[in-house]
């Protein structure tokens, strides 16, 4: 039998390979702390969880989309290449920063 308890602040994930043992442990936790069982895991700490015949699929699409939206970049167009091909980097001479206190 295997049971794993993942805790983050006031959120808990219980995973195991024995359904009866998981159920008994949830009852024990409820007796001690009055927990709320939200049933099968769907979303946790920015990670979406989907179940399939071959196991679990974890995805952060919703989380990443939220970051892009918050940055105001939803209407941005993708670039086939992030910078000019064969761009040669050169050493810059002179003052690097005008005011170091900002950095």
C-alpha positions as a Markdown table, in Angstrom:
| # | Residue | x | y | z |
|---|---|---|---|---|
| 1 | Unk | 0.0 | 0.0 | 0.0 |
| 2 | Unk | 1.2 | 3.5 | -0.8 |
| 3 | Unk | -0.3 | 6.8 | 0.5 |
| 4 | Unk | 1.1 | 10.3 | -0.3 |
| 5 | Unk | 0.0 | 13.4 | 1.4 |
| 6 | Unk | 1.0 | 16.7 | -0.3 |
| 7 | Unk | 0.3 | 19.8 | 1.8 |
| 8 | Unk | 0.4 | 23.4 | 0.7 |
| 9 | Unk | -0.8 | 25.9 | 3.3 |
| 10 | Unk | -4.4 | 24.8 | 3.8 |
| 11 | Unk | -4.7 | 22.6 | 0.7 |
| 12 | Unk | -4.0 | 18.9 | 0.8 |
| 13 | Unk | -3.8 | 16.2 | -1.9 |
| 14 | Unk | -4.1 | 12.6 | -0.9 |
| 15 | Unk | -2.9 | 10.1 | -3.4 |
| 16 | Unk | -2.6 | 6.3 | -3.1 |
| 17 | Unk | -3.0 | 3.0 | -4.7 |
| 18 | Unk | -5.6 | 1.6 | -2.2 |
| 19 | Unk | -9.0 | 3.3 | -2.4 |
| 20 | Unk | -10.1 | 1.9 | 1.0 |
| 21 | Unk | -7.0 | 3.1 | 2.8 |
| 22 | Unk | -7.5 | 6.6 | 1.2 |
| 23 | Unk | -11.1 | 6.7 | 2.3 |
| 24 | Unk | -10.2 | 5.6 | 5.9 |
| 25 | Unk | -7.4 | 8.2 | 6.0 |
| 26 | Unk | -9.8 | 11.0 | 4.8 |
| 27 | Unk | -12.3 | 10.0 | 7.6 |
| 28 | Unk | -9.4 | 10.2 | 10.1 |
| 29 | Unk | -8.4 | 13.6 | 8.9 |
| 30 | Unk | -12.0 | 14.8 | 9.0 |
| 31 | Unk | -12.3 | 13.6 | 12.6 |
| 32 | Unk | -9.2 | 15.6 | 13.5 |
| 33 | Unk | -9.5 | 18.7 | 11.4 |
| 34 | Unk | -13.0 | 18.8 | 9.8 |
| 35 | Unk | -11.7 | 18.7 | 6.2 |
| 36 | Unk | -13.7 | 19.3 | 3.0 |
| 37 | Unk | -13.4 | 16.6 | 0.4 |
| 38 | Unk | -13.5 | 18.1 | -3.1 |
| 39 | Unk | -13.4 | 14.7 | -4.8 |
| 40 | Unk | -11.1 | 13.9 | -7.7 |
| 41 | Unk | -8.3 | 16.4 | -8.2 |
| 42 | Unk | -8.9 | 18.9 | -11.1 |
| 43 | Unk | -6.8 | 21.9 | -10.4 |
| 44 | Unk | -4.0 | 22.6 | -7.8 |
| 45 | Unk | -1.5 | 25.5 | -7.5 |
| 46 | Unk | -1.8 | 26.5 | -11.2 |
| 47 | Unk | -1.7 | 22.9 | -12.5 |
| 48 | Unk | -4.7 | 21.4 | -14.3 |
| 49 | Unk | -5.0 | 17.6 | -13.8 |
| 50 | Unk | -6.8 | 15.4 | -16.3 |
| 51 | Unk | -7.3 | 11.6 | -16.0 |
| 52 | Unk | -7.0 | 9.3 | -18.9 |
| 53 | Unk | -6.7 | 5.6 | -19.5 |
| 54 | Unk | -2.9 | 5.8 | -19.5 |
| 55 | Unk | -2.6 | 7.9 | -16.3 |
| 56 | Unk | -2.6 | 11.6 | -15.3 |
| 57 | Unk | -2.0 | 14.5 | -17.6 |
| 58 | Unk | -0.7 | 17.7 | -16.0 |
| 59 | Unk | -1.0 | 21.0 | -17.8 |
| 60 | Unk | -0.3 | 24.7 | -16.9 |
| 61 | Unk | -2.1 | 26.2 | -20.0 |
| 62 | Unk | -4.6 | 28.1 | -17.9 |
| 63 | Unk | -1.9 | 29.4 | -15.6 |
| 64 | Unk | 0.4 | 30.5 | -18.5 |
| 65 | Unk | -2.6 | 32.1 | -20.3 |
| 66 | Unk | -3.3 | 34.1 | -17.2 |
| 67 | Unk | 0.3 | 35.4 | -17.1 |
| 68 | Unk | 0.1 | 36.4 | -20.8 |
| 69 | Unk | -3.2 | 38.1 | -20.2 |
| 70 | Unk | -2.0 | 40.0 | -17.1 |
| 71 | Unk | 1.0 | 41.2 | -19.2 |
| 72 | Unk | -1.3 | 42.6 | -21.9 |
| 73 | Unk | 0.2 | 40.3 | -24.5 |
| 74 | Unk | -2.9 | 38.3 | -25.6 |
| 75 | Unk | -3.1 | 40.2 | -29.0 |
| 76 | Unk | 0.6 | 39.6 | -29.7 |
| 77 | Unk | 1.6 | 37.8 | -32.8 |
| 78 | Unk | 4.0 | 34.9 | -32.6 |
| 79 | Unk | 7.4 | 35.2 | -34.3 |
| 80 | Unk | 8.7 | 32.3 | -36.4 |
| 81 | Unk | 12.2 | 33.2 | -35.2 |
| 82 | Unk | 12.8 | 35.2 | -32.0 |
| 83 | Unk | 15.6 | 37.3 | -33.4 |
| 84 | Unk | 17.4 | 38.0 | -36.6 |
| 85 | Unk | 19.1 | 34.9 | -37.9 |
| 86 | Unk | 22.9 | 34.8 | -37.7 |
| 87 | Unk | 22.9 | 37.9 | -35.5 |
| 88 | Unk | 26.5 | 38.5 | -34.2 |
| 89 | Unk | 26.7 | 39.7 | -30.6 |
| 90 | Unk | 29.2 | 42.4 | -30.0 |
| 91 | Unk | 30.8 | 43.9 | -26.9 |
| 92 | Unk | 29.4 | 47.2 | -26.0 |
| 93 | Unk | 31.8 | 49.8 | -24.7 |
| 94 | Unk | 31.1 | 52.7 | -22.5 |
| 95 | Unk | 28.9 | 53.0 | -19.4 |
| 96 | Unk | 26.7 | 50.0 | -18.9 |
| 97 | Unk | 24.1 | 51.8 | -16.7 |
| 98 | Unk | 23.5 | 55.4 | -15.9 |
| 99 | Unk | 22.2 | 54.9 | -12.4 |
| 100 | Unk | 23.1 | 51.6 | -10.7 |
| 101 | Unk | 20.7 | 52.3 | -7.8 |
| 102 | Unk | 17.7 | 51.3 | -10.0 |
| 103 | Unk | 19.2 | 47.8 | -10.4 |
